[in-house]
Amino acid sequence: MAPPIPLRSDYEAQVVRRLGRQSRDAAQTRRLLALAAIYEGGSRSEAARIGGVTLQIVRDWVIRFNAEGPDGLVDRKSSGAPSRLKPEQRKALVGKIEAGPIPAVDGVVRWRLVDLAQWVFEEFRISISVQTLSRELRALGYRKLSARPRHHAQNEFELDAFKKNFPAALAEIAANEAAGKPIEVWFQDEMRVGQKNPITRRWAKRGTRPSAPKDQRTASTYLFGAICPKLGKGAALVMPRCNTHAMACHLGEISRAVAPGAHAVVLLDQAGWHMTPKLVIPGNITLMPLPPRAPELNPAENLWQFMRDNWLSNRIFKSYDDILDHTCRAWRKIETQPWRIMSIGLREWAHGF
């Protein structure tokens, strides 16, 4: 049997018991009370009974307490097994993921864990399971996320140039069309709401396939919506179709929502009914077209997604009037949540200067 190890002499029973009462860690409290019994002259067997452990574990507590004091009795998270990949190998793996697969060479259009595990073996002769590789990727900050749609003909340089030049363009409008009035930045777009409704993701048990109602009828309407994210306000109309008349009516609605004495700069895509010279534009509004094929610059697209996911999808609309009622109700909910409009709509390039 190993010889007993004396407890450090700079503590006494009353101090250890007080530390145990003050601790918010139940395991640490139990261990401190067990050691306090030893300080009071009790046996190690009695300390083991108080702690509900064996004599060997009490010996381990004494060693940890002598080395680190009360902090040594707090449970620590295990560091786990060391990574099977070296830093330079993880760097190469990150590069492979960021580059993406070449379909003609790799045979897939997106990386799967099994593909990456095979690449690791072929590249470094390291056999690694998909579960271990998943933990490696998560430690590197990677998650399996839904890809954001991007138009195949999009000009990324044009998007960057638009965002970079936006403050200067806004200043020019403020000096000319707005004549020095306060500027409100609005984003405008349209969303079709109809009986052919999308089905969203939902929580369900693994291994099951949840179902949702899906209508095949085609009745629909259009929500013309605009938001001013900085002020958390919006303006919308529900119209039967997208045309110049509907857009003119919506601009009139936006004009009435602009603060008195202010001027609105409305950013919108280049749809035909947005750009036609026949469109009547109120005097307190200036239209600023976004670059073509760049819906991600318009936060109204994110607002539509939020409304669909939470209020409009997974429904069966009984009639056209039912569509109108649900669409209007969804927009009224958004208007009563200005913080939601701010959270979804604020953009650094449009508001961070």
PyMOL commands that set and color helices and strands:
alter all, ss='L'
color gray80, all
select helices_A, chain A and resi 13-22+26-39+44-51+55-73+87-99+103-106+113-124+130-139+156-175+244-257+272-275+295-297+300-312+320-335+338-345+348-351
alter helices_A, ss='H'
color red, helices_A
select strands_A, chain A and resi 183-194+220-228+233-239+263-268+285-289
alter strands_A, ss='S'
color yellow, strands_A
deselect
rebuild
show_as cartoon
